Amino acid sequence: MNVFVGEHLHVEPDIWGTMIGMALMLISLVAIPFLDKSEREPSGLVEAFDWRKRGWAFVAMAVFWLVMIIGVIQNFLAGPG
């Protein structure tokens, strides 16, 4: 995320990219248990992937993976220096 923040958002020092990325990922992971509205463990796939009960938890996990994937791809494509 350092490269993304430094190159695309022009924020210096670029360490803020790490701070922002880590904060977004931490908030997403901490929020999932609070956003999951089910009272018990799901008994099957249909209950496990019920968007009405777990929609916001899925969004939080998507934010986590989006930050992770953007950081990995951006660092892979970054030039030297």
MOBEL-V423292 format. One record per pair of residues at least 12 apart in sequence whose ideal C-beta (glycine too) atoms are under 8 Angstrom apart, sorted by the first residue. I is the first residue (numbers start at 1). J is the second residue. If there is no record, write none. Layout:
I & J
I & J
This chain:
1 & 17
1 & 18
1 & 20
1 & 21
1 & 67
1 & 70
1 & 71
1 & 74
2 & 14
2 & 15
2 & 17
2 & 18
2 & 75
3 & 17
3 & 74
3 & 75
3 & 78
4 & 17
4 & 70
4 & 71
4 & 74
5 & 17
5 & 20
7 & 74
7 & 78
21 & 67
21 & 71
24 & 63
24 & 64
24 & 67
25 & 64
25 & 67
25 & 68
28 & 60
28 & 61
28 & 63
28 & 64
28 & 67
29 & 60
29 & 64
31 & 57
31 & 60
32 & 57
32 & 60
32 & 61
35 & 54
35 & 56
35 & 57
35 & 59
35 & 60
36 & 53
36 & 54
36 & 57
37 & 53
37 & 54
38 & 50
38 & 53
38 & 54
